[in-house]
């Protein structure tokens, strides 16, 4: 079954991508969707960004505290 793109902005973006990549329209759409699908699949199971950044902040604070303790030793 084929697709019928009815959104002019989407069609223009596909045509621009196709031109920039030197690919036919179908190939450009296929490659773009395949790349996006791969990124989404690889991202499953990961922490949301705010939680990840909070974890990094906690780790950084712990490392800084440990470093200060090490510097205080005789």
N, C-alpha and C positions, 0 to 999 in steps of 0.2 A: 504494500500500500504506500502510495506517495504522500508527501506533505504538500500543503498549499499554504505558503507564508502570506498572511493577510495584513501583517504589520509592516508599514513602509520603512520604519526605522530599523527593524530587524532585517528586512531585505537589503537595505542599504549597507548595514554592517556586514552582512554575509558577502555582499559583492565587494566591499572594500577589502575584507580579509582575503577573499579569493584572489583579488588582484595583487595585493601585497605579497601573498605566498606563492603566486604563480600557479595556482591550482584551479581546477574546475570547481564550480559551485558545490556539487555533491561531495567532492573530496574535501573541500575546505570545511564544510559542515560536519562531515564524518570525523575528521581529525580534531576539530574543536570539541566536539561532544566526547570523543574518546579520551582526550586529555583531561577534560573536566571530570569525567566519570572516574578516571584513575585517581585524580587528586581527592575526590570525595571518598572513594573507597579507602585510600591510604589514611585519611583523616579520622576514620571511625575508631572509636575507642580512646581517642586522645582527650585530655582535659580541655575544657573550654579555656580560651585565652585568659580571661580574668583570673581563673583559678590557677592556671599555670604560672602567671606572673606573681600571684600571691605566694605560691610555693617557692619560686625563685627568690623572692624577697626574704622569706623566712630562712632559706638556706644561706643567703648572703649575710644576714644578720648573725646566724650561728657561726659562720666562718670568721666573721669579724670579731666576734666575742672570743672564739677560740684563739685567734691570732693575738688578741690583747693579753689573754691569759699566758700564752707562751712567752710573750715579750717580758712579762713580769717575773718569770722564773729567774733565780740567781744563776 
